[in-house]
Amino acid sequence: MIGQAIHKILSLNITDVDGISFDRVYPIIIPQNTNTDAYGQNEFGYPSIIYQPITSFVTSKDQEPNSLNVKVQITIVSESYKTTELLSRKVRDILDHYVDNSTLGLAGVPGYKDENGYRHNIIENTDINHIFFLDEDEEFNEDLFTYSRYMTFDCFCYYTINRMSYDSTTTSPLTMSLDCSTNGLMKYSLTSEGNTANGDQITYLYNKLASSKIPTWPSGSLSSKPYFQAILLSNKPRYYDGTSAETKPYAEFKQINSSGAYAQEILQYINSSGSGIQFGWPWGIMVVYVYKPITSKAHLSGQYSIAGTINMEITHEISASENVLININTSGKSTTYPSDKETLVSKPDSKSTYWDADYHFLCVSLCGGKSFAGGDKNGVGWFEYFNSNLNKKLTTGQILNQNAISGNTTTIAHQNKWGTIGSVVQEGECTFRLYECLVFTPQEKTTHLNDYDTAPFQPTDIVYAEVKKYIYAKYPRLNRND
């Protein structure tokens, strides 16, 4: 992936050499027949930039390495020393201490600093911290009459869960990576230079995956969706830096009472033209939340409009008698599909254990709808829940046996939908904090263990194992043993 990032940085920033159009950036070697003249005769591919990355893990005090060191060898070759010098100067000026300062980001996600002050530059789903120039050398090839300049750069990249997005048509599991712990990913508008300040409303919260693919139905095509938006102009969640709560920064969602009617603040997925949509999960989904419920009910997944009925609902709620419930309805709105509502967690008189914790983790993994993915049921799967006050560290077998989701056999005309955090369903005061949300979707219809009624991402799979490593490293208070 770092090779693709280097290619994009150089190809988008170097478009001409001394006034002549330039588009020759290649990995490893100049390909044959790179260009032809007006008569169809082969020309040499000069001038050219050739890059070759060599990757290694950085020695870390952490149990899991969180950064990569990539040595990038850049070769500039041309038939003119002047051209080689001009290209070399351009490459060094661009790559040395590289920072993506563009408003919208070179690859669709703005560069930013996180809450600890570390720099992030997201190019082709590669999160670059810093690039340093190391050294250079040059030579003249007497056989080819070419001038070459060899440059070496040190590139440091973050090794995070975002590497599970491959920008592929079949194998890329990670679709959405929403991180509320940094306001660098939050904007007032798509042309805004400034970030959202503590206590401000969030207008845009960028998906950290610039090149993610989302399946659509019934065409089955994959479309690119770069960001999330708080689409209700008057009801947007707010960003808080976590200082007063003594936690990581977060986005806070509330029900707003306006003239006696409660409307939930939401984040809704939007397409490239800015229109609010929900995206389907015809072949299954795995969604991960790190959050904290505050009052009454947390709508982790809900409806985007009063008339909406088909979005998957996931709620974490508490009654006046302090009974705690986590419910899911894969068909849509529970008042519309009451028989498809399923309770995942039910704990009487358990506020201190299942509600008060600062960090809660919930992962739900589901198969797709029977009308689309095959099989006999909708939404069969499993879940795992724990928090910073309680983590029993279940084994794979315990998760599958104790935390099974039975699904339903309802025949629904719509495909299963996800794409709204919060809900506009009017239910009184509901408040929760969102730290992070990860969404994984298979890119094609598949079976798991020869069964369409099995969730595509099992606890034994590398995908979920990597999720747990990432979450435990980022939220160490969740990594407890009970």
C-alpha positions in Angstrom: 0.0 0.0 0.0 2.9 2.4 0.7 3.9 2.0 -2.9 0.5 3.1 -4.1 0.7 6.1 -1.7 4.1 7.2 -3.0 2.8 6.8 -6.6 -0.2 9.0 -5.9 1.8 11.7 -4.1 4.4 12.0 -6.9 2.0 11.6 -9.9 -0.5 14.2 -8.6 2.2 16.7 -7.6 4.5 16.4 -10.6 2.6 17.0 -13.8 5.3 18.7 -15.8 9.1 19.1 -16.1 10.4 22.4 -17.4 7.0 23.1 -19.0 6.6 19.6 -20.6 3.8 17.3 -19.6 5.0 14.5 -17.3 3.2 11.3 -16.3 5.9 8.6 -15.9 6.0 7.3 -12.3 6.6 3.5 -12.2 7.2 0.8 -9.6 10.5 -1.1 -9.7 11.3 -0.7 -13.4 10.4 1.2 -16.5 7.9 -0.9 -18.4 8.5 -1.9 -22.0 6.7 0.2 -24.7 6.0 3.0 -22.4 5.4 5.4 -25.2 5.2 5.6 -29.0 5.8 8.3 -31.5 3.4 9.7 -34.1 4.4 6.8 -36.4 3.8 4.1 -33.9 7.6 3.5 -33.3 8.8 2.8 -29.8 10.3 5.6 -27.8 12.4 5.3 -24.6 10.4 6.1 -21.5 12.5 9.0 -20.4 12.4 11.0 -18.2 10.9 8.6 -15.6 10.6 8.3 -11.8 11.0 4.7 -10.5 10.2 3.8 -6.9 10.8 0.7 -4.7 9.6 0.4 -1.1 11.2 -2.0 1.4 9.1 -2.5 4.6 10.1 -3.5 8.1 8.5 -3.2 11.6 9.7 -0.6 14.0 10.9 -2.0 17.3 8.3 -1.0 19.8 7.7 -1.3 23.6 4.1 -2.2 22.8 3.1 -5.8 22.6 1.8 -5.2 19.0 3.9 -3.1 16.7 2.0 0.1 15.8 4.3 1.5 13.1 6.2 0.5 10.0 9.5 1.8 8.7 9.6 1.9 4.9 12.8 2.6 3.0 11.8 4.1 -0.3 14.4 4.1 -3.1 13.6 6.7 -5.8 15.4 6.6 -9.1 15.1 9.5 -11.6 16.4 8.8 -15.1 16.5 10.9 -18.2 18.7 11.7 -21.2 19.5 15.2 -19.9 21.3 16.1 -16.7 19.2 19.2 -16.4 16.0 17.3 -16.5 17.3 14.7 -14.0 18.3 17.6 -11.7 14.9 19.3 -12.0 12.9 16.1 -11.3 15.2 15.2 -8.4 14.6 18.7 -6.8 10.8 18.3 -7.3 10.8 14.8 -5.7 12.9 15.9 -2.7 10.8 19.1 -2.1 7.6 17.0 -2.2 8.6 14.0 -0.1 11.0 15.4 2.5 8.9 16.1 5.6 5.8 15.5 3.6 2.6 17.0 5.0 -0.8 16.9 3.2 -2.0 20.5 3.7 -4.7 20.4 1.1 -8.2 21.3 2.3 -9.9 18.1 1.2 -6.8 15.9 1.3 -4.8 14.6 -1.6 -6.7 11.3 -1.6 -10.1 12.4 -0.2 -9.3 12.6 3.5 -7.6 15.7 5.1 -4.3 15.4 6.8 -4.5 16.1 10.5 -2.9 15.9 13.9 -4.4 13.5 16.5 -5.1 14.3 20.2 -1.5 13.5 21.0 -0.1 15.8 18.4 1.0 13.1 16.0 0.7 13.9 12.3 -1.4 11.8 10.0 -1.4 11.9 6.1 -3.8 9.4 4.7 -3.0 8.4 1.1 -4.5 5.3 -0.6 -5.5 4.0 2.9 -1.9 4.3 4.1 -1.5 6.5 7.1 1.8 8.2 6.8 3.4 9.9 9.9 6.6 11.3 8.4 9.0 11.0 5.4 12.7 12.0 5.8 15.3 12.4 3.0 18.4 10.3 3.7 20.9 10.5 0.9 21.4 10.5 -2.9 23.8 9.5 -5.5 24.1 9.8 -9.3 25.6 8.2 -12.3 25.9 8.4 -16.1 25.2 5.3 -18.1 27.6 5.3 -21.1 25.7 2.6 -22.9 22.3 4.2 -22.8 23.5 7.8 -22.5 21.2 8.4 -19.5 21.7 10.4 -16.3 20.3 8.8 -13.1 19.8 10.1 -9.6 19.3 7.7 -6.7 17.5 9.0 -3.7 16.6 7.2 -0.4 13.8 8.3 1.9 12.8 7.0 5.3 9.0 6.7 5.6 7.2 6.0 8.9 3.6 4.7 8.7 1.0 3.7 11.3 0.2 0.0 11.4 -3.5 0.1 12.4 -6.8 -1.6 11.6 -7.2 0.5 8.5 -4.8 -1.8 6.7 -7.8 -4.2 6.5 -9.1 -2.1 3.7 -7.5 -3.1 0.4 -9.4 -1.0 -2.1 -10.3 -4.3 -3.8 -13.4 -5.6 -5.7 -13.6 -8.8 -3.8 -11.5 -9.1 -0.7 -11.5 -5.7 1.1 -13.4 -6.2 4.4 -13.1 -2.8 6.1 -15.6 -0.3 4.7 -15.9 2.4 7.3 -13.5 3.7 9.9 -14.9 6.5 12.0 -12.7 8.0 14.7 -14.3 10.6 17.0 -11.1 11.0 19.1 -9.6 13.6 16.8 -11.2 16.8 15.6 -8.8 16.8 12.7 -11.3 14.6 10.8 -14.2 16.9 11.6 -15.1 19.9 9.4 -17.6 22.7 9.3 -17.9 22.3 5.5 -16.1 20.5 2.7 -14.2 23.7 2.0 -13.5 24.6 5.6 -9.9 25.1 6.6 -10.5 24.9 10.4 -11.4 21.9 12.5 -14.3 21.5 14.9 -13.6 23.0 18.3 -14.5 21.6 21.7 -18.3 21.8 22.2 -19.0 22.6 18.5 -21.4 20.8 16.3 -20.0 18.3 13.8 -21.0 18.9 10.2 -18.7 16.4 8.5 -16.9 13.5 10.1 -14.6 11.9 7.5 -14.3 8.2 6.9 -10.6 7.5 7.4 -10.6 5.2 4.4 -10.2 7.3 1.3 -10.7 4.4 -1.1 -13.3 2.2 0.6 -15.8 0.3 -1.5 -19.5 -0.2 -0.5 -21.7 -2.9 -2.0 -24.9 -1.8 -3.6 -28.0 -3.9 -4.5 -29.3 -5.2 -6.9 -26.5 -4.4 -9.2 -23.9 -5.7 -6.9 -21.5 -3.0 -8.0 -19.1 -1.3 -5.6 -19.1 2.4 -5.1 -16.6 4.7 -3.3 -17.9 6.8 -0.4 -15.4 9.0 1.3 -17.1 10.6 4.3 -20.0 10.8 6.7 -22.2 13.8 7.3 -24.5 15.1 10.1 -27.3 15.7 7.7 -29.9 17.3 9.9 -29.0 21.0 10.0 -30.4 21.7 13.5 -29.6 18.3 15.1 -25.9 17.6 14.8 -23.8 15.8 17.4 -21.1 17.8 19.2 -17.4 17.2 19.6 -15.8 17.1 23.1 -12.1 16.7 23.9 -12.8 14.4 26.8 -11.0 16.6 29.4 -13.9 17.0 31.8 -14.9 13.4 31.4 -11.3 12.2 31.8 -11.7 10.0 28.7 -10.6 10.1 25.0 -12.3 12.7 22.9 -15.8 11.8 21.6 -18.9 12.8 19.7 -22.0 13.3 21.9 -25.5 12.5 20.6 -28.6 13.8 22.3 -32.3 13.9 21.9 -33.2 17.6 21.4 -36.6 18.8 22.7 -38.1 21.2 20.3 -41.7 22.4 21.0 -42.4 19.1 22.8 -41.0 16.8 20.1 -37.7 15.0 20.6 -35.4 14.7 17.7 -32.2 12.6 17.9 -28.9 14.1 16.7 -27.6 11.8 13.9 -24.7 11.1 11.6 -25.8 9.8 8.3 -23.9 8.4 5.4 -23.8 10.6 2.3 -22.8 9.9 -1.3 -20.3 12.0 -3.3 -23.0 14.5 -4.3 -23.9 15.2 -0.7 -27.3 13.3 -0.6 -28.1 11.3 2.5 -28.4 7.6 1.9 -28.2 4.2 3.7 -26.0 1.6 2.3 -27.0 -2.0 2.2 -25.4 -5.1 3.5 -26.9 -7.8 1.2 -24.1 -10.3 1.9 -23.6 -9.6 5.6 -22.0 -7.1 7.9 -19.8 -6.8 11.0 -20.1 -3.5 12.9 -18.0 -2.5 15.9 -18.9 0.4 18.3 -16.8 1.9 21.2 -19.2 4.1 23.1 -20.8 5.1 26.4 -24.5 5.3 27.1 -25.5 8.3 29.2 -29.3 8.6 29.6 -32.2 6.3 28.8 -31.2 4.8 25.4 -28.2 4.8 23.0 -29.3 4.5 19.4 -26.1 3.0 18.0 -27.9 2.3 14.7 -31.2 3.9 14.0 -33.6 5.6 11.5 -32.6 8.7 9.5 -36.1 10.1 9.2 -39.4 10.0 11.0 -40.8 7.9 8.1 -37.8 5.6 8.0 -38.5 2.0 8.8 -35.8 -0.2 7.1 -32.5 0.8 8.8 -31.1 -1.8 11.2 -31.7 -0.8 14.8 -29.2 -1.4 17.6 -29.9 0.1 21.1 -28.4 0.0 24.5 -31.0 1.1 27.1 -31.7 1.2 30.8 -35.1 1.2 32.6 -36.1 3.2 35.7 -35.5 0.0 37.7 -31.9 -0.1 36.3 -32.5 -3.1 34.1 -30.0 -3.0 31.2 -30.9 -4.2 27.7 -29.0 -4.4 24.4 -31.4 -5.0 21.5 -31.1 -5.5 17.8 -33.6 -5.6 14.9 -32.0 -6.4 11.6 -35.2 -5.9 9.6 -35.6 -2.3 10.6 -37.8 -0.2 12.9 -39.0 -2.3 15.8 -42.5 -0.8 15.8 -42.8 -1.9 12.1 -41.1 -5.3 12.6 -41.8 -6.1 16.3 -41.3 -9.9 16.0 -37.8 -9.5 14.6 -36.5 -7.6 17.6 -33.9 -9.7 19.5 -32.4 -9.1 22.9 -28.7 -9.7 23.1 -28.0 -8.6 26.7 -30.6 -8.5 29.5 -29.2 -7.7 33.0 -31.6 -6.8 35.8 -30.4 -4.2 38.4 -27.0 -4.0 36.7 -26.4 -0.2 36.2 -22.9 -0.2 37.8 -21.7 -3.2 35.7 -23.4 -2.8 32.3 -24.1 1.0 32.1 -21.7 3.2 34.2 -18.4 2.2 32.5 -16.6 4.9 30.5 -15.9 2.6 27.6 -18.3 0.0 26.1 -17.4 -2.4 23.2 -20.1 -4.0 21.1 -19.4 -6.1 18.0 -22.3 -7.6 15.9 -21.5 -9.9 13.0 -24.4 -11.0 10.8 -25.2 -12.9 7.6 -27.1 -11.1 4.9 -30.8 -11.3 4.0 -32.1 -14.6 2.7 -33.5 -12.9 -0.4 -30.1 -11.7 -1.4 -27.4 -13.9 0.2 -29.3 -17.2 0.1 -30.1 -19.4 3.0 -33.2 -19.6 5.1 -32.9 -16.7 7.5 -32.0 -13.0 7.8 -29.4 -11.7 10.2 -28.1 -14.9 11.8 -24.8 -14.3 13.5 -23.0 -13.6 16.8 -22.1 -10.7 19.1 -19.5 -9.8 21.7 -20.0 -7.2 24.4 -17.8 -6.0 27.2 -16.8 -2.7 28.9 -14.1 -1.1 31.0 -15.8 -2.4 34.2 -16.4 -6.0 33.0 -14.6 -8.2 30.4 -14.9 -12.0 30.8 -12.5 -12.6 27.8 -14.7 -15.3 26.1 -13.1 -17.9 23.9 -14.2 -18.4 20.3 -16.4 -21.3 21.3 -18.0 -19.4 24.1 -18.8 -16.5 21.8 -20.5 -18.7 19.2 -22.4 -20.8 21.7 -23.4 -18.2 24.3 -23.7 -15.1 22.1 -25.5 -16.4 19.1 -28.0 -14.3 17.2 -30.8 -16.4 15.9 -32.1 -14.1 13.1 -35.5 -14.3 11.6 -37.4 -15.7 8.6 -39.4 -12.6 7.7 -39.7 -12.0 4.0 -38.8 -8.3 3.4 -38.8 -6.5 0.1 -35.9 -4.2 1.1 -32.3 -5.2 1.6 -30.9 -4.8 5.1 -29.6 -1.3 5.6 -27.0 0.5 7.7 -25.8 4.1 7.6 -27.2 6.2 10.5 -25.7 6.6 13.9 -28.4 7.9 16.3 -32.0 8.0 15.3 -34.7 10.6 14.7 -37.3 8.3 16.4 -38.9 10.5 19.1 -38.6 8.7 22.4 -37.6 11.3 25.0 -34.2 12.2 26.2 -31.5 9.8 24.9 -27.8 10.6 25.1 -24.6 8.6 24.3 -21.0 9.2 23.4 -19.3 7.6 20.4 -15.6 7.1 20.4 -15.2 4.9 17.4 -17.1 2.9 14.8 -15.8 0.3 12.4 -17.9 -1.4 9.7 -16.9 -4.5 7.7 -18.8 -5.7 4.7 -18.0 -8.7 2.4 -17.6 -7.5 -1.2 -19.4 -10.4 -2.7 -21.8 -13.3 -1.8 -20.0 -16.0 0.0 -20.6 -18.9 2.3 -18.9 -19.6 5.6 -18.5 -23.2 6.4 -20.7 -24.0 3.3 -23.6 -22.1 4.9 -25.2 -18.9 3.8 -26.8 -18.6 7.3 -23.5 -18.1 8.9 -21.9 -14.6 9.5 -19.1 -14.0 7.1 -16.6 -12.7 9.8 -16.3 -15.4 12.5 -14.3 -14.9 15.8 -11.7 -17.3 14.4 -11.1 -15.2 11.3 -8.1 -12.9 11.1 -10.4 -9.9 10.6 -11.9 -10.1 14.1 -8.6 -11.0 15.7 -7.1 -7.9 14.3 -10.1 -5.8 15.5 -9.5 -7.0 19.1 -5.8 -6.3 19.0 -6.5 -2.8 17.7 -9.2 -2.0 20.3 -7.1 -3.3 23.2 -4.1 -1.3 22.2 -6.1 2.0 21.7 -8.4 1.5 24.7 -6.3 -0.2 27.3 -9.0 0.1 29.9 -11.1 -2.3 27.9 -8.3 -4.9 28.1 -9.1 -6.3 31.6 -9.7 -9.8 32.9 -12.7 -10.7 35.0 
